[in-house]
Each structure stands twice: as C-alpha cells, then as structure tokens.
Amino acid sequence: MHQPISLYIDFDGTISREDTTDLILQRFADPGWEAVEDAWARGEIGSRECMARQVAMLRALPVDLDGFAGGIEVDPDFPAFMALCRRHGLAVTVLSDGLDRVARSVLRRLGFDVPVLSNRLRWQGGDRWQLEFPHARPDCASAAGNCKCSRFSASVAKLSDGRIAALIGDGRSDFCAAERADAVFAKGRLVAHCDRSGIRHTAFSGFGDLAPRFEDWLERVRPAAAGEVRNGLRQLA
C-alpha cells in the first residue's frame, strides 16, 4: 500500500492563463470595478468584499457570459498534467477564489469532471448577477471569499489515513493554504511569499515544467507506486 495523495489546484492564473474574473469584468462590468480592485490591491478590503461589489457591476446575459468563458485560454500542458494525475490515481480538487460558473465551464470544455470549490455566481435574471460565498469563514486569515486556509486545514485535519495534501497555486488566495500544505508547488506571487515566509516549495512556470518535478516528488513520497507507473509506461512505449 502507498500513501494516498489529495491534490488541490488553484484555477485563475494557474490552470487559466490569466485571472478569469478580471477578464470577465473587463468585458462586462461597469468601469467602477477598477476602483474596487485598487482598494483590494491596497489591502483596504478583502477579496470577498471586492468580488461581491464587482460582480454586482456585471451586465451580461448568461449566453454572453458563457460564450466568453468558452474562449478563455488555459495552460496548454494542463491536460497532460491531469493525465499524469490520473495515472497515479490522485484525487484532484480545483480550489479557487474565483467564479465557479467560469471554472466549471472551462473544465467541462477540457473534458474534466473534478470537484470545484469556489465562489458561487448566481444569475439574478436579465443581465444581473450576485456572488455567494459557500466556503467563506468570518475568521479567514486572507478575508477571502473562498477561505482556502481553513478549507485546506480542515481537509488535512480529517485525514487519519496518512494522506498527503499538496497544493499547486500562484497567488494571494493561496498564501495561507501554503502554510498548511504537506507539499507546495508555486508560481507567480506565491513563490515570493514562500521565499519570504520560509515555506519549502517547488517553483514552476507552467504545467510543462511542473510535470517532471511533480513526478520526481511522487517518487520520493511513494516510490513503489510511482515506479510501477513508469515501468508500465515504458512497456507500452
């Protein structure tokens, strides 16, 4: 028997090329959304308040929003990375502080049916929208809409079977989750945060260069299982 692994992957800027919420706001929101973004960037408000106010400024019919989401670019090596995870039998969850409707739309387009824990975008009729926060906590260290730190911590606390919980992320919403993860794979601002905080991590720029580093890590944490997968692939080659 080998140690089971749960893998949590951020969506915006990690799976997607860009922050999809910003793309949606740029296309469909009233111009005032940028002032709200600036207040968040200065640390005056948390992401939960920021996103709730911005989503209230959206003016888009569902068909237009979904059509736009259908064209969002993703890391071209993400599908191959997911195939790697499938070969190793990893439980993958997308953990996002973005919009669930957008993340699920993109993942469906790619053919992936995995759990998505994110903020809930609700259509209010016409071209109006509201954001709900089913995974928020009042004591969230990041004041995030989706409190990744408590969600991640809660998941780890429940794992009595020796399961390893790993995080792949890139931004501010991943900071506190990185402090609780058993393994961290970081890009973008998360790398700088890990460096400042002394959090052990593996840096990457995309899923293409992450894949061999991730598989090397798998071999270290459960060598027998990883070796069996690689030997099987060599026999098929």
Phi, psi and chi 1 to 4 in degrees:
 res  aa     phi    psi   chi1   chi2   chi3   chi4
   1 MET       -  140.6  -64.2  -66.8  -68.7      -
   2 HIS  -115.7  161.7   55.7   74.6      -      -
   3 GLN   -66.2  128.5  -81.5 -175.3  -62.5      -
   4 PRO   -70.8  150.2   24.9  -31.8      -      -
   5 ILE  -129.6  131.5  -65.3  172.9      -      -
   6 SER  -106.5  127.6  -69.8      -      -      -
   7 LEU  -114.5  125.1  177.9   60.7      -      -
   8 TYR  -109.5  123.7  -62.9   87.5      -      -
   9 ILE  -118.9  126.6  -52.8  178.6      -      -
  10 ASP   -67.2  155.2  171.7   60.8      -      -
  11 PHE  -100.4  -62.5 -177.2   76.9      -      -
  12 ASP   -70.3  120.8  -71.7  -67.6      -      -
  13 GLY    82.3   -6.3      -      -      -      -
  14 THR  -112.4  -64.1  -57.1      -      -      -
  15 ILE   -77.3  -49.1  -65.2  173.2      -      -
  16 SER   -80.6  153.5   65.5      -      -      -
  17 ARG   -66.1  -38.6  -73.1  -74.7 -155.5 -179.4
  18 GLU  -128.7  172.1  -60.0  179.6   67.0      -
  19 ASP   -70.0  112.4 -173.8  -61.3      -      -
  20 THR   -70.8  -29.0   60.2      -      -      -
  21 THR   -64.3  -42.4  -58.0      -      -      -
  22 ASP   -62.0  -41.0  -76.2   -8.2      -      -
  23 LEU   -61.9  -43.0  -66.5  175.9      -      -
  24 ILE   -64.0  -43.2  -65.0  -70.8      -      -
  25 LEU   -66.1  -42.0  -68.5  168.8      -      -
  26 GLN   -59.2  -35.5  -71.3  165.8    7.3      -
  27 ARG   -84.6  -37.3  174.2   63.3 -179.8   83.2
  28 PHE  -122.9   -8.7  -64.8  110.0      -      -
  29 ALA   -95.7  156.3      -      -      -      -
  30 ASP   -61.1  150.4  -67.3  -21.7      -      -
  31 PRO   -57.0  -23.4  -24.6   34.0      -      -
  32 GLY   -62.9  -11.7      -      -      -      -
  33 TRP   -62.2  -28.4   76.4  -91.8      -      -
  34 GLU   -69.4  -35.1  -67.1  178.4  -59.9      -
  35 ALA   -65.1  -37.7      -      -      -      -
  36 VAL   -65.6  -40.8  179.2      -      -      -
  37 GLU   -61.3  -40.4 -173.2   79.6    4.8      -
  38 ASP   -63.4  -38.8  -69.6  -19.0      -      -
  39 ALA   -64.1  -38.1      -      -      -      -
  40 TRP   -66.1  -43.6  169.8   79.9      -      -
  41 ALA   -62.4  -31.6      -      -      -      -
  42 ARG   -81.4   -4.1  -68.6 -169.0  -61.0  -92.5
  43 GLY    81.7   14.0      -      -      -      -
  44 GLU   -78.4  -26.8  -63.3  170.6    5.4      -
  45 ILE  -136.9  156.7   58.2  175.2      -      -
  46 GLY   -83.5  171.8      -      -      -      -
  47 SER   -66.7  -28.8   68.4      -      -      -
  48 ARG   -63.1  -52.1  179.0  176.7  178.0  177.5
  49 GLU   -63.5  -41.0  179.5 -179.5  -10.4      -
  50 CYS   -57.6  -52.2  174.3      -      -      -
  51 MET   -70.2  -36.6  -67.0 -179.3   64.7      -
  52 ALA   -61.2  -43.5      -      -      -      -
  53 ARG   -68.1  -38.5  -70.2  167.1   58.2 -178.3
  54 GLN   -70.4  -42.8  -70.0  175.3  -33.1      -
  55 VAL   -63.0  -32.7  164.6      -      -      -
  56 ALA   -64.1  -17.9      -      -      -      -
  57 MET   -90.7   -4.4  -61.5  178.9 -174.0      -
  58 LEU   -67.7  141.2  -78.2  178.2      -      -
  59 ARG  -134.8   88.6  -60.7  -67.5  179.7  -94.6
  60 ALA  -152.0  136.1      -      -      -      -
  61 LEU   -72.9  150.7  -64.8  174.1      -      -
  62 PRO   -54.2  -41.3  -28.6   36.5      -      -
  63 VAL   -63.1  -36.2   64.4      -      -      -
  64 ASP   -73.1  -40.8  -63.9  -34.9      -      -
  65 LEU   -63.6  -46.4 -174.1   69.9      -      -
  66 ASP   -66.8  -37.5  -66.5  -19.5      -      -
  67 GLY   -63.4  -40.7      -      -      -      -
  68 PHE   -65.9  -43.2 -175.4   81.9      -      -
  69 ALA   -61.5  -30.6      -      -      -      -
  70 GLY   -64.1  -19.4      -      -      -      -
  71 GLY  -101.3    6.2      -      -      -      -
  72 ILE   -68.6  132.9  -73.0  173.0      -      -
  73 GLU   -81.8  144.4  -66.8 -174.6   31.0      -
  74 VAL  -121.1  165.9  -58.7      -      -      -
  75 ASP   -59.3  121.9 -175.5  -42.9      -      -
  76 PRO   -63.2  -18.7   22.4  -33.4      -      -
  77 ASP   -94.1    1.4  -65.1  -54.0      -      -
  78 PHE   -63.2  -44.6  175.0   67.5      -      -
  79 PRO   -57.8  -40.7  -27.9   38.1      -      -
  80 ALA   -66.2  -35.9      -      -      -      -
  81 PHE   -66.0  -39.9 -177.7   82.3      -      -
  82 MET   -64.6  -34.4  -72.8  -66.2  -73.9      -
  83 ALA   -64.7  -38.4      -      -      -      -
  84 LEU   -60.5  -45.8 -178.4  157.3      -      -
  85 CYS   -61.4  -39.6  -66.9      -      -      -
  86 ARG   -65.0  -41.7 -166.7  160.6   49.3 -117.6
  87 ARG   -61.0  -34.5  -67.4 -164.4  -58.0  -90.6
  88 HIS   -89.8    0.0  -74.4  -81.4      -      -
  89 GLY    68.6   34.1      -      -      -      -
  90 LEU   -84.3  142.4  -55.3 -175.2      -      -
  91 ALA   -85.3  111.8      -      -      -      -
  92 VAL  -105.4  131.3  175.2      -      -      -
  93 THR  -127.5  133.4  -61.4      -      -      -
  94 VAL   -86.6  121.7  172.1      -      -      -
  95 LEU  -117.1  105.5 -168.5   60.9      -      -
  96 SER  -130.8  144.1  170.2      -      -      -
  97 ASP   -99.4   23.8 -163.4   27.0      -      -
  98 GLY  -104.6 -142.8      -      -      -      -
  99 LEU  -105.8  121.8  -50.3  176.8      -      -
 100 ASP   -61.6  -39.7   64.4  -18.3      -      -
 101 ARG   -59.9  -38.7 -171.7 -178.2 -177.4  110.1
 102 VAL   -72.8  -47.8  176.0      -      -      -
 103 ALA   -60.5  -45.4      -      -      -      -
 104 ARG   -65.0  -37.4  -71.5 -165.6  172.0   96.4
 105 SER   -62.0  -45.2  174.5      -      -      -
 106 VAL   -66.7  -43.8  171.5      -      -      -
 107 LEU   -65.6  -39.0  -69.2  167.2      -      -
 108 ARG   -62.1  -41.0  -81.1 -163.4  -56.6  -91.8
 109 ARG   -60.0  -33.8 -174.2 -174.8   83.1 -151.9
 110 LEU   -85.1   -8.0  -62.7  173.5      -      -
 111 GLY    87.1   23.4      -      -      -      -
 112 PHE  -110.7  125.9  -60.9  121.1      -      -
 113 ASP  -111.9   88.4 -178.1   14.6      -      -
 114 VAL  -127.9  156.1  -62.6      -      -      -
 115 PRO   -60.1  139.4  -20.8   32.4      -      -
 116 VAL  -123.5  116.7  176.1      -      -      -
 117 LEU  -105.4  109.8  -58.7  179.6      -      -
 118 SER  -154.9 -179.8 -173.1      -      -      -
 119 ASN   -76.3  147.7  -56.3  -47.3      -      -
 120 ARG  -100.4  116.4 -173.6  175.2  -63.0  147.2
 121 LEU   -89.4  118.0 -173.4   61.7      -      -
 122 ARG  -111.4  127.8  -71.2  -74.0 -167.1 -170.7
 123 TRP   -76.0  130.9 -179.3   46.1      -      -
 124 GLN  -104.1    8.4  -59.5  -61.3  -64.2      -
 125 GLY    98.8  149.0      -      -      -      -
 126 GLY    62.1 -127.5      -      -      -      -
 127 ASP  -112.5   24.0   61.5   -4.1      -      -
 128 ARG  -106.7  147.7  -58.5  -57.0  172.6   98.3
 129 TRP  -138.9  155.5  -60.0   84.4      -      -
 130 GLN  -136.4  146.3 -178.9  178.5   -4.1      -
 131 LEU  -107.8  129.4 -162.0   58.3      -      -
 132 GLU  -111.5  155.9  -61.4  175.5   -7.2      -
 133 PHE  -126.5   76.3  -57.1   95.7      -      -
 134 PRO   -68.5  -16.5   24.9  -34.6      -      -
 135 HIS  -114.5   20.9  -52.9  -63.6      -      -
 136 ALA   -83.8  156.9      -      -      -      -
 137 ARG  -138.8  139.1  -73.9  177.0   60.2   98.3
 138 PRO   -65.0  -23.4   22.1  -33.3      -      -
 139 ASP  -100.7   19.0   58.5  -14.1      -      -
 140 CYS   -60.0  129.2  178.6      -      -      -
 141 ALA   -63.6  -24.9      -      -      -      -
 142 SER  -103.8    0.7  -60.5      -      -      -
 143 ALA    51.9   37.8      -      -      -      -
 144 ALA   -86.8  159.8      -      -      -      -
 145 GLY   -68.8  -45.4      -      -      -      -
 146 ASN  -106.2  107.5 -179.9    6.5      -      -
 147 CYS   -76.8   86.9 -172.6      -      -      -
 148 LYS   -63.3  -34.4  -68.3 -173.9 -177.3 -177.6
 149 CYS   -62.9  -47.5   41.5      -      -      -
 150 SER   -72.5  -37.4   60.9      -      -      -
 151 ARG   -62.1  -45.4  168.8   64.6   62.7  171.8
 152 PHE   -66.3  -45.0 -152.2   90.9      -      -
 153 SER   -62.4  -42.0 -179.6      -      -      -
 154 ALA   -64.3  -39.5      -      -      -      -
 155 SER   -63.7  -43.6  -61.7      -      -      -
 156 VAL   -64.7  -40.8  173.5      -      -      -
 157 ALA   -63.5  -29.0      -      -      -      -
 158 LYS   -83.0   -9.7  -67.1  176.7 -177.6  176.3
 159 LEU   -85.8   90.4  -58.3  176.7      -      -
 160 SER   -90.5   -0.2   58.6      -      -      -
 161 ASP   -99.3   15.6   57.3   -3.7      -      -
 162 GLY    78.7   15.1      -      -      -      -
 163 ARG   -63.7  142.4 -176.5  179.1  -63.2  -91.2
 164 ILE   -98.2  133.4  -64.1  170.0      -      -
 165 ALA  -111.1  118.9      -      -      -      -
 166 ALA  -116.0  148.6      -      -      -      -
 167 LEU  -121.8  135.6  171.1   70.8      -      -
 168 ILE  -120.5  118.6  -61.4  174.6      -      -
 169 GLY  -157.0 -179.7      -      -      -      -
 170 ASP  -142.2  -13.8   83.6  -51.4      -      -
 171 GLY  -137.4 -166.0      -      -      -      -
 172 ARG   -59.8  -37.4 -174.7 -175.4  -62.0 -175.6
 173 SER   -67.3  -13.5   68.0      -      -      -
 174 ASP   -95.3   -5.6  -58.6  -55.1      -      -
 175 PHE   -57.9  -55.9  -73.4    2.0      -      -
 176 CYS   -73.5  -29.5   57.4      -      -      -
 177 ALA   -62.3  -36.1      -      -      -      -
 178 ALA   -62.9  -30.2      -      -      -      -
 179 GLU   -71.8  -16.8  -63.0  168.7    5.3      -
 180 ARG  -109.9  -10.1  -66.2  163.1  169.1   78.5
 181 ALA   -75.8  151.6      -      -      -      -
 182 ASP   -75.3  -28.7  -64.7  -50.5      -      -
 183 ALA  -147.5  140.5      -      -      -      -
 184 VAL  -126.4  129.6  178.0      -      -      -
 185 PHE  -117.9  116.0  -59.1   88.0      -      -
 186 ALA  -124.9  146.2      -      -      -      -
 187 LYS  -137.1  170.5   61.9  179.7  -71.7 -167.7
 188 GLY    58.4 -137.9      -      -      -      -
 189 ARG   -66.4  -22.8  -73.1  179.0  -67.2  173.3
 190 LEU   -67.1  -31.3 -175.8   56.5      -      -
 191 VAL   -62.0  -48.5  174.2      -      -      -
 192 ALA   -62.6  -39.7      -      -      -      -
 193 HIS   -63.6  -44.5  172.5   74.1      -      -
 194 CYS   -62.7  -40.0  -71.3      -      -      -
 195 ASP   -62.6  -46.3  -73.5  -21.3      -      -
 196 ARG   -64.7  -36.6  -72.2 -167.3  -55.2  -92.1
 197 SER   -93.2   -1.3  -55.5      -      -      -
 198 GLY    69.9   29.4      -      -      -      -
 199 ILE   -89.4  124.2  -60.9  171.6      -      -
 200 ARG   -66.6  132.2 -173.5  174.1  179.9 -179.9
 201 HIS  -155.9  164.8   63.9  -76.3      -      -
 202 THR  -113.0  120.3  -61.6      -      -      -
 203 ALA   -84.6  147.1      -      -      -      -
 204 PHE  -150.9  162.7   72.2   99.6      -      -
 205 SER  -110.0  -19.4   59.3      -      -      -
 206 GLY  -169.4  171.4      -      -      -      -
 207 PHE   -67.1  -20.2  -76.5   99.0      -      -
 208 GLY   -65.0  -47.9      -      -      -      -
 209 ASP   -83.7  -17.6   67.2  -73.4      -      -
 210 LEU   -71.6  -37.9  171.7   60.3      -      -
 211 ALA   -52.4  -52.5      -      -      -      -
 212 PRO   -66.7  -33.5   21.1  -31.8      -      -
 213 ARG   -68.5  -39.5  -60.6  170.9 -168.7  178.2
 214 PHE   -66.5  -41.1 -174.6   78.9      -      -
 215 GLU   -69.3  -35.0 -162.3  153.2   22.4      -
 216 ASP   -61.6  -41.3  -74.2  -16.4      -      -
 217 TRP   -62.8  -42.3  170.7   76.2      -      -
 218 LEU   -58.2  -40.6  -78.1  174.6      -      -
 219 GLU   -65.2  -31.0  -71.8 -170.2  -16.7      -
 220 ARG   -75.8  -38.3  -68.5 -165.2  -59.4  -86.6
 221 VAL   -85.5  -24.2  -63.1      -      -      -
 222 ARG  -151.6   74.8   51.9 -178.8 -153.1 -177.3
 223 PRO   -59.4  -37.1   20.5  -33.0      -      -
 224 ALA   -64.4  -47.4      -      -      -      -
 225 ALA   -65.9  -43.6      -      -      -      -
 226 ALA   -63.5  -39.8      -      -      -      -
 227 GLY   -63.8  -38.5      -      -      -      -
 228 GLU   -63.7  -41.2  -71.8  169.1    5.0      -
 229 VAL   -64.1  -45.6  170.6      -      -      -
 230 ARG   -65.7  -40.6  -77.6 -161.6  168.0  175.8
 231 ASN   -63.1  -39.0  -71.4  -24.2      -      -
 232 GLY   -63.2  -39.9      -      -      -      -
 233 LEU   -66.5  -37.7  -69.0  174.2      -      -
 234 ARG   -64.6  -38.3  -69.1 -168.7 -171.2  100.9
 235 GLN   -68.3  -30.7  -69.6  172.2    8.2      -
 236 LEU   -78.9  -20.5  -68.1  172.5      -      -
 237 ALA   -71.9      -      -      -      -      -
